[in-house]
Amino acid sequence: MGREYKYLLSIKVVNLKEIISRIIEEDVGFGDITTNALVGKNKITKARIISRENGLIAGVEVIKEIFFEYGIKILTLKDDGEKIAINDIIIEIEGNARKILKLERIILNILMRMSAIATTTNKIIKEVRKVNKKIKIAGTRKTSPGIGFLDKEAIKIGGGDTHRFSLDDLILIKDNHISIVGSLEKAVKLANENASFTKKIEVEIENFEDVLKIASDVDIIMLDNMDVHEINQTIKILKDENLRYNLIIEASGGITPENIIHYGKTDLDIISLGFITHSTKNLDLSLEIVED
C-alpha cells in the first residue's frame, strides 16, 4: 500500500486513509458511471487546481496523501499557510484521467473548506491583534462530524488555537453537567477528586456572581455568553481578590467577526468562536484539465 498511512497532523495522529476511504466511498458509491462511460481506462491527463479568490491555502498536505495513494503525480506550488490570489495555480496534477475526475470533488471540498477556515481564522487574528497583542483566538468542537480533525488543522494553519480536539483533552464542566450534578461547586469538587492531575479543569460560568465560588479550584474559567461589560466586571472581581493571574480566562458564545474587536479590548486570555468552523463560507477553488 506504499507508505504508512497514519498521518501526523500538527495536532493529532489520525488514520487518514480510513477517513478518506469513507469519504470517497460515500461520494463514489459503486463507481463514477459518467466518467467510466466517457473516458478510456488508460487515459492520462494533466490538470491544475486554481484559486478563484484571495485567501490562505490549507489542506495541501492532506490531499498529497490522497494523490499518492491513487498513484497520481503532483507538483505543489503553494504550501499550507501561504497566501493565494485569484488565478494562482496551487497544484499541478498528472495521472490517470478516471482517477483524477473521481477525486476532483473530494479534493476540492477538502481544500475549499480547510482554506476557508484558515483564511477566516487568520483574518480574525489580524483584526484582534490591532487592539490586543497577547490574546489567543481558538476554535470550538462545532466541527464537521467525521472530519473535525481537518477543521482543527485548518484553524492551526490559520494561526489559531485548536482548543479541545476531543473530550479526553480537558475537563470542561458545562451547564448540562452542572444541571445533572446539582451545583457548580459539587461539579468542580468531583472533577478535582476524580480526574488525573495531568488534566486541566475548565468550568463554564454564565454570571460573574459565581466566579468566586470555584476560582481557586480550577485552571480555566470560560465566560459563556457574557457581554463585554460583564466580562470586565468578572475580571475586576478576580483581580480584586488576587485570583486573576492564577487563571486562564476564556470567553465564548455569541462572538462573531463583527463584534470580536470589542472582546479583544478586554483582559481576556482566550476568545473561542464556533463561527470559524460552523459559519465560514468555502473558499472558491477549481480543478481544470490542461489541454495537451
C-alpha positions as CSV (number, residue, x, y, z in Angstrom):
1,M,0.0,0.0,0.0
2,G,3.0,2.3,-0.2
3,R,3.9,4.2,3.0
4,E,2.4,4.1,6.4
5,Y,-0.9,6.0,6.3
6,K,-1.1,7.1,9.9
7,Y,-0.8,10.8,9.2
8,L,0.7,13.1,11.7
9,L,-1.2,16.4,11.7
10,S,0.2,19.2,13.8
11,I,-2.4,18.4,16.5
12,K,-3.1,14.6,16.4
13,V,-2.1,11.3,14.8
14,V,-5.1,10.1,12.7
15,N,-5.8,7.3,10.4
16,L,-6.2,9.5,7.3
17,K,-6.5,6.6,4.9
18,E,-9.5,5.2,6.8
19,I,-11.3,8.5,6.9
20,I,-10.6,9.4,3.3
21,S,-11.7,6.0,2.1
22,R,-15.0,6.5,3.9
23,I,-15.4,9.9,2.3
24,I,-14.6,8.6,-1.2
25,E,-17.0,5.6,-0.7
26,E,-19.8,8.0,0.2
27,D,-19.2,10.1,-2.9
28,V,-18.5,7.5,-5.5
29,G,-20.9,4.7,-4.5
30,F,-20.4,1.8,-6.9
31,G,-18.5,3.9,-9.4
32,D,-18.3,7.1,-11.4
33,I,-20.6,6.0,-14.1
34,T,-20.3,9.2,-16.1
35,T,-16.5,9.2,-16.3
36,N,-16.4,5.4,-16.9
37,A,-18.8,5.8,-19.9
38,L,-16.8,8.7,-21.5
39,V,-13.1,8.3,-20.6
40,G,-10.9,5.4,-21.5
41,K,-9.5,3.5,-18.5
42,N,-5.9,4.1,-19.5
43,K,-6.2,7.8,-20.5
44,I,-3.5,10.0,-18.9
45,T,-4.3,13.7,-18.5
46,K,-2.9,16.8,-16.8
47,A,-4.8,19.2,-14.5
48,R,-4.3,22.0,-12.1
49,I,-6.0,23.4,-9.1
50,I,-6.6,27.2,-9.3
51,S,-7.7,29.8,-6.8
52,R,-10.7,31.9,-7.7
53,E,-10.4,34.3,-4.8
54,N,-7.8,35.6,-2.4
55,G,-7.1,33.8,0.9
56,L,-4.9,31.4,2.7
57,I,-4.4,27.9,1.4
58,A,-4.9,24.9,3.7
59,G,-5.2,21.2,3.2
60,V,-2.4,20.7,0.7
61,E,-0.6,18.2,3.0
62,V,-3.8,16.2,3.4
63,I,-4.6,15.9,-0.3
64,K,-1.0,15.0,-1.1
65,E,-1.6,11.7,0.7
66,I,-4.8,11.1,-1.4
67,F,-3.0,11.6,-4.7
68,F,-0.1,9.4,-3.5
69,E,-2.5,6.6,-2.7
70,Y,-4.0,6.8,-6.2
71,G,-0.7,7.0,-8.0
72,I,-1.2,10.5,-9.3
73,K,1.8,12.8,-9.7
74,I,1.6,16.3,-8.4
75,L,3.7,19.4,-8.1
76,T,2.7,21.7,-5.3
77,L,3.2,25.4,-6.0
78,K,1.6,26.7,-2.8
79,D,2.1,25.2,0.7
80,D,-0.2,25.2,3.7
81,G,-0.4,28.6,5.2
82,E,0.7,30.5,2.1
83,K,-1.3,33.4,0.7
84,I,-3.1,32.8,-2.6
85,A,-4.6,35.3,-5.0
86,I,-7.1,35.0,-7.8
87,N,-5.9,32.7,-10.6
88,D,-2.9,31.4,-8.6
89,I,-2.0,27.8,-9.5
90,I,-1.9,25.8,-6.3
91,I,-1.1,22.3,-7.6
92,E,-0.2,20.8,-10.9
93,I,-1.5,17.2,-11.5
94,E,-0.7,14.4,-13.9
95,G,-2.1,10.9,-13.9
96,N,-5.0,8.6,-14.9
97,A,-7.9,10.7,-16.0
98,R,-10.6,8.5,-14.5
99,K,-8.9,8.7,-11.1
100,I,-8.4,12.5,-11.3
101,L,-12.1,13.0,-12.1
102,K,-13.2,10.5,-9.5
103,L,-11.3,12.5,-6.8
104,E,-12.0,16.0,-8.1
105,R,-14.9,16.9,-5.9
106,I,-13.5,15.3,-2.8
107,I,-10.1,17.1,-3.2
108,L,-11.8,20.4,-3.8
109,N,-14.2,20.1,-0.9
110,I,-11.3,19.4,1.5
111,L,-9.2,22.2,0.1
112,M,-12.0,24.7,-0.1
113,R,-13.3,24.1,3.4
114,M,-9.9,24.0,5.1
115,S,-8.7,27.1,3.2
116,A,-11.8,29.0,4.2
117,I,-11.4,28.1,7.9
118,A,-7.7,29.0,7.8
119,T,-8.5,32.3,6.0
120,T,-11.2,33.3,8.4
121,T,-9.1,32.4,11.4
122,N,-6.2,34.5,10.1
123,K,-8.3,37.5,9.3
124,I,-9.8,37.5,12.8
125,I,-6.4,37.2,14.4
126,K,-5.1,40.1,12.4
127,E,-8.0,42.3,13.5
128,V,-7.8,41.4,17.2
129,R,-4.0,41.9,17.1
130,K,-4.6,45.6,16.3
131,V,-6.0,46.1,19.9
132,N,-4.6,43.2,21.8
133,K,-1.2,41.5,21.0
134,K,-1.4,38.7,23.6
135,I,-4.9,37.3,23.2
136,K,-5.4,33.9,21.6
137,I,-8.1,33.0,19.1
138,A,-9.4,29.5,19.3
139,G,-11.9,27.2,17.6
140,T,-14.5,25.0,19.3
141,R,-15.9,21.5,18.8
142,K,-18.5,22.8,16.5
143,T,-16.9,21.0,13.6
144,S,-18.0,18.7,10.8
145,P,-18.7,15.2,12.1
146,G,-16.1,12.7,10.9
147,I,-13.6,15.3,9.6
148,G,-13.4,17.5,12.7
149,F,-9.6,16.9,12.8
150,L,-9.4,18.7,9.4
151,D,-11.3,21.7,10.7
152,K,-8.9,21.8,13.7
153,E,-5.9,21.5,11.4
154,A,-7.1,24.4,9.3
155,I,-7.5,26.6,12.4
156,K,-3.9,25.8,13.3
157,I,-2.7,26.6,9.8
158,G,-4.5,30.0,10.1
159,G,-2.7,30.8,13.3
160,G,-5.4,29.9,15.8
161,D,-5.6,27.6,18.7
162,T,-7.4,24.3,18.2
163,H,-9.0,24.2,21.7
164,R,-10.1,20.7,22.6
165,F,-9.7,18.2,19.9
166,S,-11.8,15.6,21.7
167,L,-13.4,15.0,25.0
168,D,-10.3,13.4,26.5
169,D,-8.2,16.6,26.2
170,L,-9.6,18.6,29.0
171,I,-12.2,18.5,31.7
172,L,-14.7,21.2,30.7
173,I,-17.7,21.5,33.0
174,K,-20.6,22.9,31.2
175,D,-24.2,23.9,32.2
176,N,-25.6,20.5,31.5
177,H,-23.0,18.8,33.7
178,I,-24.0,21.2,36.5
179,S,-27.7,20.6,36.0
180,I,-27.2,16.8,36.4
181,V,-24.7,17.0,39.3
182,G,-26.8,19.6,41.2
183,S,-24.4,22.5,41.7
184,L,-21.4,24.3,40.3
185,E,-19.3,23.7,43.5
186,K,-20.1,20.0,43.6
187,A,-19.2,19.6,39.9
188,V,-15.8,21.2,40.5
189,K,-15.2,19.1,43.6
190,L,-16.0,15.9,41.8
191,A,-13.7,16.9,38.9
192,N,-10.8,17.5,41.3
193,E,-11.4,14.2,43.1
194,N,-11.8,12.0,40.1
195,A,-9.5,13.5,37.4
196,S,-5.8,12.9,36.9
197,F,-3.5,15.7,38.0
198,T,-2.3,15.8,34.3
199,K,-5.7,17.2,33.1
200,K,-6.6,20.8,33.4
201,I,-10.1,21.7,34.7
202,E,-12.1,24.4,32.9
203,V,-15.6,25.5,34.0
204,E,-18.2,27.4,32.1
205,I,-19.6,30.4,34.0
206,E,-22.7,32.3,32.9
207,N,-22.8,35.0,35.5
208,F,-20.0,36.8,37.4
209,E,-21.5,36.2,40.8
210,D,-20.5,32.5,40.5
211,V,-16.8,33.1,39.7
212,L,-15.5,33.3,43.3
213,K,-17.2,30.0,44.2
214,I,-14.7,28.0,42.2
215,A,-11.9,30.3,41.1
216,S,-9.4,28.7,43.4
217,D,-10.1,25.2,42.4
218,V,-9.9,25.3,38.6
219,D,-7.3,26.2,35.9
220,I,-9.5,27.9,33.3
221,I,-12.7,29.9,33.5
222,M,-14.9,30.2,30.4
223,L,-17.2,33.2,30.5
224,D,-20.1,32.0,28.4
225,N,-22.4,34.4,26.6
226,M,-21.3,37.3,28.7
227,D,-21.2,40.8,27.1
228,V,-18.1,42.9,27.4
229,H,-19.4,44.8,30.4
230,E,-20.0,41.5,32.3
231,I,-16.5,40.2,31.3
232,N,-14.8,43.3,32.6
233,Q,-16.8,43.1,35.9
234,T,-15.8,39.4,36.3
235,I,-12.1,40.1,35.6
236,K,-12.2,43.0,38.1
237,I,-13.6,40.8,40.8
238,L,-10.8,38.3,40.2
239,K,-8.2,41.0,40.3
240,D,-9.6,42.4,43.5
241,E,-9.4,39.0,45.1
242,N,-5.9,38.5,43.8
243,L,-7.0,35.5,41.7
244,R,-6.8,36.8,38.2
245,Y,-3.2,35.8,37.4
246,N,-3.6,32.2,38.6
247,L,-6.3,31.6,35.9
248,I,-6.7,31.4,32.2
249,I,-9.8,33.3,31.2
250,E,-11.7,32.5,28.1
251,A,-14.8,34.0,26.5
252,S,-17.2,32.2,24.2
253,G,-20.7,32.4,22.9
254,G,-22.2,35.0,20.6
255,I,-18.8,36.2,19.4
256,T,-18.5,36.9,15.7
257,P,-16.1,38.7,13.3
258,E,-18.4,41.7,13.6
259,N,-18.1,42.2,17.4
260,I,-14.9,40.4,18.3
261,I,-12.9,43.6,18.3
262,H,-14.8,44.7,21.5
263,Y,-13.9,41.5,23.2
264,G,-10.3,41.9,22.1
265,K,-10.1,45.1,24.1
266,T,-10.7,43.3,27.4
267,D,-8.1,41.4,29.6
268,L,-9.1,38.0,28.3
269,D,-6.6,35.3,27.5
270,I,-8.6,33.3,25.0
271,I,-11.5,34.1,22.7
272,S,-13.1,31.0,21.2
273,L,-15.6,31.1,18.3
274,G,-17.7,28.4,16.8
275,F,-18.2,30.8,13.9
276,I,-14.8,29.8,12.4
277,T,-16.0,26.3,11.7
278,H,-19.8,26.4,11.5
279,S,-20.4,29.6,9.5
280,T,-17.4,30.1,7.2
281,K,-18.1,30.1,3.5
282,N,-15.9,27.8,1.4
283,L,-13.0,29.5,-0.5
284,D,-13.6,29.3,-4.2
285,L,-11.1,26.9,-5.9
286,S,-11.4,24.9,-9.1
287,L,-9.8,22.0,-10.9
288,E,-9.2,22.4,-14.6
289,I,-8.0,19.9,-17.2
290,V,-5.0,21.2,-19.1
291,E,-5.1,20.7,-22.9
292,D,-2.1,18.8,-24.3
